[in-house]
Amino acid sequence: MPPTTTGSDGPDVSYASAGVDIEAGERAVDALRPFAEKASRPEVMGGIGGFAGLFALKMGRYTEPVLAASTDGVGTKIAIAQALDKHDAVGLDLVAMVVDDLVVCGAEPLFLQDYIAVGKLVPEQIAAIVAGVADGCQQAGCALLGGETAEHPGLMEDGAYDLSATGVGIVEADAMLRPDRVRPGDVLLAMGSSGLHSNGYSLARHVLLDIARMPLAGHVEEFGQTLGEELLVPTRIYARDCLALAAETGVRTFSHITGGGLARNLERVLPTGLEAVVERGTWTPAPVFKLIASRGRVERAEMEKTFNMGVGMVAVLPADDVDRALAMLTARHVPAWVLGEVQRASGEVPAGAPAGARVHMRGEHPRF
Protein backbone atom coordinates (compact mmCIF):
# COMPACT_ATOMS: atom_id res chain seq x y z
CA MET A 1 0.00 0.00 0.00
CA PRO A 2 1.52 3.37 -0.99
CA PRO A 3 2.18 5.93 1.74
CA THR A 4 -0.37 8.69 2.37
CA THR A 5 0.70 12.03 0.96
CA THR A 6 0.43 14.84 3.46
CA GLY A 7 1.03 18.52 3.47
CA SER A 8 3.71 19.98 5.71
CA ASP A 9 2.30 20.15 9.25
CA GLY A 10 -1.20 19.92 7.79
CA PRO A 11 -3.97 17.48 6.99
CA ASP A 12 -3.72 14.77 4.37
CA VAL A 13 -3.93 16.07 0.81
CA SER A 14 -6.75 14.61 -1.27
CA TYR A 15 -8.58 15.25 -4.53
CA ALA A 16 -11.43 16.73 -2.46
CA SER A 17 -9.07 19.13 -0.69
CA ALA A 18 -7.85 20.23 -4.15
CA GLY A 19 -11.43 21.12 -5.04
CA VAL A 20 -12.79 18.03 -6.85
CA ASP A 21 -15.58 16.14 -5.12
CA ILE A 22 -15.94 12.70 -6.74
CA GLU A 23 -18.81 11.74 -4.43
CA ALA A 24 -20.73 14.86 -5.49
CA GLY A 25 -20.23 13.79 -9.08
CA GLU A 26 -21.68 10.37 -8.33
CA ARG A 27 -24.68 11.99 -6.63
CA ALA A 28 -25.17 14.20 -9.69
CA VAL A 29 -25.22 11.15 -11.98
CA ASP A 30 -27.80 9.48 -9.75
CA ALA A 31 -29.93 12.65 -9.77
CA LEU A 32 -29.93 13.06 -13.55
CA ARG A 33 -30.49 9.39 -14.41
CA PRO A 34 -34.34 9.64 -14.34
CA PHE A 35 -34.25 12.59 -16.75
CA ALA A 36 -32.04 10.76 -19.23
CA GLU A 37 -34.29 7.69 -19.06
CA LYS A 38 -37.27 9.82 -20.11
CA ALA A 39 -35.36 11.29 -23.07
CA SER A 40 -34.77 8.03 -24.90
CA ARG A 41 -35.54 6.19 -28.14
CA PRO A 42 -35.93 2.48 -28.95
CA GLU A 43 -32.47 2.41 -30.55
CA VAL A 44 -30.71 3.30 -27.28
CA MET A 45 -28.80 0.38 -25.75
CA GLY A 46 -28.16 0.41 -22.04
CA GLY A 47 -28.33 3.56 -19.96
CA ILE A 48 -26.09 6.34 -18.75
CA GLY A 49 -23.02 5.60 -16.68
CA GLY A 50 -21.02 3.60 -19.21
CA PHE A 51 -17.90 4.77 -21.00
CA ALA A 52 -19.81 5.31 -24.25
CA GLY A 53 -23.41 5.78 -25.23
CA LEU A 54 -24.71 3.05 -27.52
CA PHE A 55 -27.25 3.61 -30.28
CA ALA A 56 -28.26 0.78 -32.63
CA LEU A 57 -29.24 2.06 -36.07
CA LYS A 58 -31.94 0.03 -37.78
CA MET A 59 -30.21 -0.03 -41.15
CA GLY A 60 -33.13 -1.73 -42.88
CA ARG A 61 -35.05 1.53 -42.57
CA TYR A 62 -32.58 3.40 -44.77
CA THR A 63 -31.38 3.07 -48.36
CA GLU A 64 -28.44 5.48 -48.40
CA PRO A 65 -28.24 7.09 -44.95
CA VAL A 66 -26.14 10.17 -44.28
CA LEU A 67 -25.20 11.09 -40.73
CA ALA A 68 -25.25 14.77 -39.75
CA ALA A 69 -23.53 16.18 -36.66
CA SER A 70 -23.68 19.54 -34.92
CA THR A 71 -21.96 21.02 -31.87
CA ASP A 72 -22.98 24.20 -30.09
CA GLY A 73 -23.34 25.94 -26.74
CA VAL A 74 -25.54 28.52 -25.05
CA GLY A 75 -23.13 31.44 -24.69
CA THR A 76 -23.44 34.25 -22.17
CA LYS A 77 -27.15 33.65 -21.60
CA ILE A 78 -25.74 31.38 -18.88
CA ALA A 79 -24.82 34.51 -16.91
CA ILE A 80 -28.54 35.31 -16.58
CA ALA A 81 -29.30 31.77 -15.42
CA GLN A 82 -26.54 31.97 -12.83
CA ALA A 83 -27.68 35.38 -11.58
CA LEU A 84 -31.25 34.11 -11.11
CA ASP A 85 -30.23 30.62 -9.95
CA LYS A 86 -32.56 29.10 -12.55
CA HIS A 87 -30.86 26.56 -14.75
CA ASP A 88 -33.38 24.38 -16.58
CA ALA A 89 -34.08 26.95 -19.32
CA VAL A 90 -30.50 26.96 -20.60
CA GLY A 91 -30.66 23.18 -20.87
CA LEU A 92 -33.51 23.62 -23.34
CA ASP A 93 -31.49 26.28 -25.16
CA LEU A 94 -28.60 23.87 -25.52
CA VAL A 95 -30.74 21.26 -27.25
CA ALA A 96 -32.41 23.83 -29.52
CA MET A 97 -29.13 25.25 -30.77
CA VAL A 98 -27.94 21.77 -31.79
CA VAL A 99 -31.04 20.03 -33.16
CA ASP A 100 -32.30 23.06 -35.08
CA ASP A 101 -28.99 23.11 -36.94
CA LEU A 102 -29.35 19.42 -37.78
CA VAL A 103 -32.78 19.77 -39.38
CA VAL A 104 -31.59 22.48 -41.79
CA CYS A 105 -30.40 19.67 -44.07
CA GLY A 106 -33.47 17.55 -43.32
CA ALA A 107 -31.75 15.30 -40.76
CA GLU A 108 -33.84 13.71 -38.02
CA PRO A 109 -32.05 14.23 -34.66
CA LEU A 110 -31.17 10.84 -33.19
CA PHE A 111 -29.22 11.55 -30.03
CA LEU A 112 -27.36 14.23 -28.13
CA GLN A 113 -24.50 14.21 -25.63
CA ASP A 114 -23.83 17.16 -23.35
CA TYR A 115 -20.72 18.52 -21.64
CA ILE A 116 -21.01 20.58 -18.46
CA ALA A 117 -17.94 22.27 -16.99
CA VAL A 118 -18.36 23.66 -13.47
CA GLY A 119 -16.24 25.48 -10.93
CA LYS A 120 -17.74 23.50 -8.06
CA LEU A 121 -20.08 20.58 -8.61
CA VAL A 122 -23.49 21.08 -7.02
CA PRO A 123 -25.69 18.05 -7.77
CA GLU A 124 -28.94 20.04 -7.58
CA GLN A 125 -27.66 22.57 -10.13
CA ILE A 126 -26.53 19.82 -12.51
CA ALA A 127 -29.86 18.06 -12.14
CA ALA A 128 -31.73 21.26 -13.06
CA ILE A 129 -29.59 21.78 -16.17
CA VAL A 130 -29.98 18.17 -17.30
CA ALA A 131 -33.72 18.27 -16.62
CA GLY A 132 -33.88 21.06 -19.20
CA VAL A 133 -31.68 19.13 -21.62
CA ALA A 134 -33.87 16.04 -21.26
CA ASP A 135 -37.03 18.11 -21.78
CA GLY A 136 -35.51 19.58 -24.93
CA CYS A 137 -34.54 16.16 -26.24
CA GLN A 138 -38.10 14.94 -25.71
CA GLN A 139 -39.43 17.95 -27.61
CA ALA A 140 -37.00 17.25 -30.47
CA GLY A 141 -37.65 13.51 -30.51
CA CYS A 142 -34.03 12.55 -29.85
CA ALA A 143 -32.33 10.62 -27.08
CA LEU A 144 -30.06 12.03 -24.40
CA LEU A 145 -27.30 9.47 -24.78
CA GLY A 146 -25.13 10.61 -21.92
CA GLY A 147 -22.48 13.26 -21.45
CA GLU A 148 -19.77 14.52 -19.15
CA THR A 149 -19.67 16.76 -16.10
CA ALA A 150 -16.22 18.13 -15.27
CA GLU A 151 -15.24 20.00 -12.11
CA HIS A 152 -12.60 22.70 -12.71
CA PRO A 153 -11.56 24.26 -9.38
CA GLY A 154 -9.11 27.10 -9.77
CA LEU A 155 -10.07 27.55 -13.42
CA MET A 156 -13.74 28.47 -12.87
CA GLU A 157 -15.34 30.18 -9.90
CA ASP A 158 -17.76 28.35 -7.61
CA GLY A 159 -21.25 28.60 -9.11
CA ALA A 160 -19.93 29.21 -12.63
CA TYR A 161 -20.49 26.71 -15.42
CA ASP A 162 -20.47 26.39 -19.20
CA LEU A 163 -22.38 24.07 -21.50
CA SER A 164 -21.90 22.46 -24.87
CA ALA A 165 -23.44 19.53 -26.68
CA THR A 166 -23.04 17.47 -29.81
CA GLY A 167 -25.99 15.97 -31.62
CA VAL A 168 -26.18 13.39 -34.41
CA GLY A 169 -28.98 13.07 -36.95
CA ILE A 170 -29.72 11.02 -40.04
CA VAL A 171 -31.18 11.76 -43.48
CA GLU A 172 -31.54 9.79 -46.70
CA ALA A 173 -29.04 11.04 -49.29
CA ASP A 174 -31.73 11.69 -51.89
CA ALA A 175 -33.90 13.58 -49.38
CA MET A 176 -31.15 15.87 -48.14
CA LEU A 177 -32.07 19.56 -48.15
CA ARG A 178 -29.36 21.80 -49.58
CA PRO A 179 -28.85 25.13 -51.36
CA ASP A 180 -28.71 23.69 -54.89
CA ARG A 181 -32.41 22.80 -54.61
CA VAL A 182 -33.44 26.47 -54.24
CA ARG A 183 -35.07 28.06 -57.30
CA PRO A 184 -36.03 31.60 -58.40
CA GLY A 185 -39.58 32.34 -57.25
CA ASP A 186 -39.29 30.25 -54.10
CA VAL A 187 -40.87 31.78 -51.01
CA LEU A 188 -39.23 32.54 -47.67
CA LEU A 189 -41.54 31.37 -44.89
CA ALA A 190 -40.66 32.72 -41.46
CA MET A 191 -41.22 30.89 -38.18
CA GLY A 192 -41.41 33.24 -35.21
CA SER A 193 -38.81 33.12 -32.45
CA SER A 194 -39.69 32.96 -28.76
CA GLY A 195 -37.44 35.95 -28.06
CA LEU A 196 -33.69 36.46 -28.15
CA HIS A 197 -33.11 32.68 -28.24
CA SER A 198 -29.40 32.17 -27.43
CA ASN A 199 -27.57 34.78 -29.45
CA GLY A 200 -26.53 38.36 -28.80
CA TYR A 201 -26.58 38.13 -25.00
CA SER A 202 -23.26 39.91 -24.58
CA LEU A 203 -24.78 42.98 -26.26
CA ALA A 204 -28.18 42.55 -24.56
CA ARG A 205 -26.58 42.29 -21.10
CA HIS A 206 -24.30 45.26 -21.77
CA VAL A 207 -27.22 47.47 -22.82
CA LEU A 208 -29.89 46.41 -20.34
CA LEU A 209 -27.80 45.65 -17.26
CA ASP A 210 -24.69 47.85 -17.61
CA ILE A 211 -25.97 50.91 -19.50
CA ALA A 212 -29.66 51.00 -18.57
CA ARG A 213 -29.01 49.41 -15.15
CA MET A 214 -32.31 47.54 -15.27
CA PRO A 215 -32.76 44.99 -12.45
CA LEU A 216 -33.37 41.41 -13.49
CA ALA A 217 -36.14 41.17 -10.89
CA GLY A 218 -37.86 44.33 -12.13
CA HIS A 219 -41.25 43.96 -13.86
CA VAL A 220 -41.29 45.29 -17.42
CA GLU A 221 -44.75 46.30 -18.61
CA GLU A 222 -44.00 45.62 -22.28
CA PHE A 223 -43.01 42.04 -21.43
CA GLY A 224 -45.73 41.28 -18.91
CA GLN A 225 -43.02 39.71 -16.73
CA THR A 226 -39.68 40.54 -15.17
CA LEU A 227 -36.61 41.35 -17.23
CA GLY A 228 -34.95 38.17 -15.98
CA GLU A 229 -37.91 36.02 -16.99
CA GLU A 230 -37.90 37.56 -20.47
CA LEU A 231 -34.19 37.00 -20.93
CA LEU A 232 -34.49 33.36 -19.85
CA VAL A 233 -37.32 32.41 -22.23
CA PRO A 234 -36.00 29.21 -23.83
CA THR A 235 -35.10 28.97 -27.50
CA ARG A 236 -37.96 27.56 -29.57
CA ILE A 237 -37.25 24.02 -30.78
CA TYR A 238 -38.36 23.69 -34.42
CA ALA A 239 -36.97 20.23 -35.18
CA ARG A 240 -40.21 18.26 -35.37
CA ASP A 241 -42.03 21.13 -37.12
CA CYS A 242 -39.34 21.30 -39.80
CA LEU A 243 -39.33 17.54 -40.31
CA ALA A 244 -43.12 17.59 -40.68
CA LEU A 245 -42.84 20.31 -43.34
CA ALA A 246 -40.12 18.39 -45.17
CA ALA A 247 -42.32 15.27 -45.21
CA GLU A 248 -45.49 17.00 -46.44
CA THR A 249 -44.26 19.82 -48.70
CA GLY A 250 -41.52 20.46 -51.23
CA VAL A 251 -39.27 22.39 -48.85
CA ARG A 252 -35.93 23.12 -50.53
CA THR A 253 -33.99 23.90 -47.36
CA PHE A 254 -34.19 25.67 -44.01
CA SER A 255 -32.13 28.45 -42.45
CA HIS A 256 -31.67 28.49 -38.67
CA ILE A 257 -31.42 32.16 -37.65
CA THR A 258 -28.68 32.35 -35.03
CA GLY A 259 -25.55 34.51 -34.74
CA GLY A 260 -25.28 36.80 -37.74
CA GLY A 261 -29.02 37.38 -38.02
CA LEU A 262 -31.33 36.89 -40.97
CA ALA A 263 -29.08 38.10 -43.78
CA ARG A 264 -25.98 36.11 -42.96
CA ASN A 265 -27.83 32.88 -42.19
CA LEU A 266 -30.09 33.10 -45.24
CA GLU A 267 -27.09 33.65 -47.47
CA ARG A 268 -25.66 30.32 -46.27
CA VAL A 269 -28.53 28.45 -47.99
CA LEU A 270 -28.57 30.39 -51.27
CA PRO A 271 -26.86 28.91 -54.35
CA THR A 272 -24.72 31.02 -56.67
CA GLY A 273 -26.79 33.28 -58.91
CA LEU A 274 -29.72 33.74 -56.54
CA GLU A 275 -30.53 36.34 -53.90
CA ALA A 276 -33.25 36.77 -51.31
CA VAL A 277 -35.49 39.75 -50.59
CA VAL A 278 -36.77 40.06 -47.02
CA GLU A 279 -39.68 42.42 -46.37
CA ARG A 280 -39.38 43.99 -42.93
CA GLY A 281 -42.98 45.17 -43.11
CA THR A 282 -44.27 41.60 -42.76
CA TRP A 283 -43.65 41.40 -39.01
CA THR A 284 -43.10 43.41 -35.84
CA PRO A 285 -40.13 42.31 -33.69
CA ALA A 286 -40.93 41.53 -30.04
CA PRO A 287 -40.63 44.38 -27.49
CA VAL A 288 -37.30 43.08 -26.16
CA PHE A 289 -35.59 44.00 -29.44
CA LYS A 290 -37.01 47.53 -29.39
CA LEU A 291 -35.94 47.95 -25.77
CA ILE A 292 -32.34 46.98 -26.56
CA ALA A 293 -32.24 49.24 -29.61
CA SER A 294 -33.64 52.26 -27.76
CA ARG A 295 -31.80 51.92 -24.43
CA GLY A 296 -28.47 51.27 -26.10
CA ARG A 297 -28.95 53.48 -29.15
CA VAL A 298 -28.04 50.43 -31.20
CA GLU A 299 -28.28 51.05 -34.94
CA ARG A 300 -30.58 48.88 -37.03
CA ALA A 301 -27.73 47.27 -38.96
CA GLU A 302 -26.08 46.22 -35.70
CA MET A 303 -29.36 44.85 -34.33
CA GLU A 304 -29.98 42.84 -37.49
CA LYS A 305 -26.56 41.22 -37.58
CA THR A 306 -26.60 40.40 -33.86
CA PHE A 307 -30.16 39.22 -33.12
CA ASN A 308 -32.81 37.09 -34.83
CA MET A 309 -35.22 40.06 -34.62
CA GLY A 310 -38.17 37.72 -34.10
CA VAL A 311 -37.44 35.11 -36.79
CA GLY A 312 -35.99 31.84 -35.52
CA MET A 313 -36.20 29.63 -38.59
CA VAL A 314 -36.91 30.19 -42.29
CA ALA A 315 -38.23 27.57 -44.71
CA VAL A 316 -37.45 28.04 -48.40
CA LEU A 317 -40.17 26.36 -50.44
CA PRO A 318 -42.10 26.56 -53.73
CA ALA A 319 -44.88 29.15 -53.86
CA ASP A 320 -47.46 26.39 -54.46
CA ASP A 321 -46.69 24.88 -51.05
CA VAL A 322 -47.01 28.07 -48.98
CA ASP A 323 -50.67 27.72 -47.99
CA ARG A 324 -50.22 24.11 -46.95
CA ALA A 325 -47.09 24.93 -44.95
CA LEU A 326 -48.80 27.85 -43.18
CA ALA A 327 -51.76 25.64 -42.27
CA MET A 328 -49.44 22.95 -40.90
CA LEU A 329 -47.46 25.40 -38.78
CA THR A 330 -50.62 27.06 -37.48
CA ALA A 331 -51.95 23.66 -36.41
CA ARG A 332 -48.64 23.05 -34.63
CA HIS A 333 -48.90 26.42 -32.83
CA VAL A 334 -45.85 27.88 -34.57
CA PRO A 335 -46.31 31.53 -35.64
CA ALA A 336 -45.48 31.76 -39.34
CA TRP A 337 -45.78 34.21 -42.23
CA VAL A 338 -44.46 34.93 -45.72
CA LEU A 339 -41.20 36.80 -45.19
CA GLY A 340 -40.06 37.40 -48.77
CA GLU A 341 -38.86 35.58 -51.87
CA VAL A 342 -35.89 34.26 -53.78
CA GLN A 343 -35.01 35.81 -57.13
CA ARG A 344 -32.24 35.80 -59.68
CA ALA A 345 -29.28 37.88 -58.60
CA SER A 346 -29.35 41.38 -60.04
CA GLY A 347 -25.59 41.38 -60.49
CA GLU A 348 -22.39 39.66 -59.51
CA VAL A 349 -21.44 39.85 -55.85
CA PRO A 350 -17.94 41.36 -55.83
CA ALA A 351 -15.12 39.38 -54.28
CA GLY A 352 -14.69 40.29 -50.64
CA ALA A 353 -18.29 41.49 -50.29
CA PRO A 354 -19.56 41.33 -46.67
CA ALA A 355 -21.59 38.36 -45.50
CA GLY A 356 -25.26 38.89 -46.23
CA ALA A 357 -24.57 40.76 -49.48
CA ARG A 358 -27.01 38.53 -51.38
CA VAL A 359 -29.89 39.18 -48.98
CA HIS A 360 -31.76 42.45 -49.30
CA MET A 361 -33.60 43.70 -46.22
CA ARG A 362 -36.32 45.99 -47.54
CA GLY A 363 -38.77 48.40 -45.89
CA GLU A 364 -39.41 49.15 -42.23
CA HIS A 365 -40.83 47.17 -39.33
CA PRO A 366 -44.28 48.39 -38.27
CA ARG A 367 -44.37 49.98 -34.78
CA PHE A 368 -40.66 49.34 -34.14
N, C-alpha and C positions, 0 to 999 in steps of 0.2 A: 504494500500500500504506500503510495507516495506521501511525502510529508506535507502537512498543511502549510500553506503560504500565509504569512502574517505580515502586517505592517509593523514598523518599528514602534514598540511600546504602545501598540493599538490593537484593536480587534482583528479577527481573521478577515482577510480580504476575500470577497466573493463576487460573483457576477451581479448579485442583487445590490451589493454595496457600491458597485460601479454604475448602477442605474438601470440594469436590465432585470426585470422580474419574470422569470420563466413561468412561475405558477400563475401569475396574472394572465399570461398568454394562454395557458391551458384553460383557464376559466373563461377567457374570451371565446375560445373555440367552442367550448360547451354551450355558451350563451347564444352563439350565432348559428349553431347546427340546425335548430328548428326552422329558421328562416331559409337556409339553403335547401332544406328538404322540401319546402313549399315551392321553391323556384326550380323545378326540375322538368325533365322530359323523359319519355320512355327510353331514349337512347342512352341515358346516363347509367354508367355501371359503377356500383359502389356508392360511397358517400364521401363527404369531406374528411380530411384528416390523413389521407394518403400522401405519397410523395408526388403523385400526378393525378389529375382528373382524367377519367376515362369516359369516352363518348363513342358508342358503336354506331357508325353510319350504316344505314340500311341501303346498301348499294343497288339493290334491285329496284329502288324507287327512281333512280337516276340513269340517264343515258350517257351524258357527258358532263359530269358535275365539275363546277369550278368553285374552289374555296375562296372566300373573301375575308380579309382580316382588317381590323381597325383598332387603333390605340388612341386613347385621349384621357383628359383629366377634367377637373372642374374649375381650376384657376382660383383667382382671389375671391370668388364668392364664398370660399371656405372661411374667410375672415369674418363674414357676417354670421355664419353658422357658429363660429367659435365665440363671437361676442354675445350671441343670444343663447348659447348653450343648447342649440337645437340642431341635430345632426342628421336626421333621417332624410330631409329634403335634398341635401347634396348627394346622398346615395342615389336618389332618383335621377338627379342631374347627370351623374357619372354614367349611368346606363344609357340615358337619352343621347348623350354626346357620342357614344360608341355605336349603338344600334342604328341611329338615324343616319349615320355615315354609311353603314353597311347596305341599307336598303336603297341608296342612291343608284346602285348598279342592279337592283332587283334581287339582291341576296336575302334569303330568309335567315335571320339571326338564329344560330344554334346554341351557342353557349358563350359565357363571359367569365373571365377571371379577374379579380380585383387585386390591387396592391395598396396597402394602407401603411404609411410611415408615420410614426408618432414620436413625440418627445418622451412622454411617459404613458405607458399602456394603462388605460382605464377600461376595464371590461364593459361597463355600462355604455360608455361612449362608442366603443367599437360595435357593440350590439345594435345601437341606434343607427349607426352608419350602414351596417350590413342589412338591417331591416329595410332601409330605403332602397338599397341595391337589390334585395330580393323582390321587393314590391315592383321595382322597375323591370326586372327580368320577367316577372309574371305578366306585366302589361305588354311587354314586347314579345312574349311567347318563347323566350329562350331560357336555358338553364344557367343557374349560378354554379359553375363547376369547381369552385374553390378559389383560393387566392393566397395571399401572404400578408401578414401583419408584422411589421418590423419596428422594434423600439430603438430609437436613436438618441440616447442621453448625451448631452454635451454638444450635439449637432443641432437639435431642435429643442425649443423650450417646452416645459411641461404644459400640457393643454393644447399644444400646436400639433397639427397633422396635415398630411397631404395625401391626395388620392389619385390613382390612375387605374385604368382597366384596359384589357384587350378582349375583343370579341371576335368570334369566327362565325361566318355565315356561309350559305351555299346557294348556288344558282345554276340552272342548266345553261350551258354555253350558248345555245341558240336563243335563249330567253333573256340574255344579259342586256341590261339597259346601258346605253353608252352614247356619247355625243354624235357619232356618225349616223344615228337614226333620226336626228332632228332634221326637220324640213322647213322651208319657208312657208309661212302661213300657220304654223303651229301656234298654239295658244299657251300663254303662261298662266297657270292656275295657282293662286296663292293659298296657302293654309296658314291661318292666323297663329301667332305665337302666344304663349301664356304670359309674356312679359319680357324681361331682359334675357331670359334663358341663362346661359352660362358664359357669356362673352361681354367684354367691356367693363367689367367690374372695377378694374383699377381706375378708370376714368369716372365711373359712377360714384365710387367711394370718395374719390378726391373732391368731386363737385359737391355732393350732398353732405358728406361728413366733415371734410376739411374746410371747404370754402363756405358753404351755407350753414355749417354747424347744426344740422338737423339731428335730433336724437332718434336713435333707432326705435325707442319705445313711444315716440310721439305719434299721435293719430294724424293722418293726412286725409283731409276731406275728399280730395280728388280720388283717392284710392279706396276709401271706405274701410281702411284698416291702418295699422301702424306702418311706418316706413320699413321697419325690420321685416314685418310680415310680407310686404310687397317685394322686398329684395330677395326674400327666400322662396318665392313662388317657384315650384319646380319646373324644369324644362319640359315642355310637352313632348311626349313620346309618340312619334308618327309611324313607327315601324309597321304595325298591323294595318293601319289605314293605307299606307303606300302599297303594301303587298296586295291588299284587296283591289286597289285601283289597277295595279299591274295585271291582275288576273282577269279583270272584267272590262278593261278599256285598252286602247292602243297607246298607252303611255310610252313616250320615247325615252325619257330619263327623268330623274329628279335632281333638285339642287337643295342641299341642306344649308340653310342660311346661318352661318356661324361667324367667326372672326373674319373681318373684311366686308361684311354686309352683303346686301343684295347684288350689287354690281360685280364684285370680285368673285362671288360664289356662282352666280349665273354664268359668268364668262367661262368658268371651268367646264361647263357642260355644253358649250357651243362649238360646233365644228368650224373649220376655216371657211370663210366666205359668207357666214351668217352673223347677224347681230340681233340683239333683243331690245325692245322698247318697253319700258316700264312706265305706267301712268300713275303718278303719285295721287291723282285725284280720285282713285278708286278705293282708297281707304284712309282712315284717320288713325295714326299711331296712338297707342295707349298713353294715358296721362304721365306715366313715369318718364317717357322719352321727352315730353314737353318740359317737364320739371327740370331734367338734367340740362336741356338746351338753354332754358331761361336762367336758371340759377348759376350756371357756369359760363354763360355767354359763349356756348359752343356753337360754332358755325355748322350749317347744314351739311356741308361736305364731310366734316369731321364726324358728325353724328352718323351719317350714312355709311361711312367706312368702318365704324366702330361697332355699331349696334344693328340688330335685325330690324329695328323700326316697326315691329309688329308682324313681320312675316317670318315664320320659322322654317317653312319648307315650300318649294315650288315644284309643281308637276308640269312638265312640258308634254303636250299631247295634241293630237289632231283636233281641229275645230269641231268636227262631227261628234267627238266624244265629250265635249264640255258639259252639256246638260246632264248626261248620265253621271259623269264624275261629280258634279255639284250635288246631285241628288244623293249619291252614295255618301259623300262627306257630310252632308246635312244629317242623314240618317245615323251617322256615326258620331254626331255632335262635335264635328270639327268645323270651325268657321272657315269659309272658303269663298273666293271671288275671282273673277277674271282680272288679272294683274296687267296684262299686256300681250305682246305677240312677238314672234320671231319673223325676221324679214331678211332679204338678201342685203349683204353689206353694201353701204353706199360708196365705199372706197376702201383702199388698202389701209390696214392699220400699220403705221410706220414702225420700224424696228425701234425697240426701246420705249414704246408707248406704255403708259402706266396701266397697271392691272385694272380691269373694268372698262377699258377703252371701247369695247364692243357692246357695251350695255348703256343705253341712253335713258336717263331718268328724266322724265318729262312732266311739266306742270307743277302744281302745288298741292300739298295735303290740305283737305278741308279742316278748318278749326284747329290748326296746329300753329 
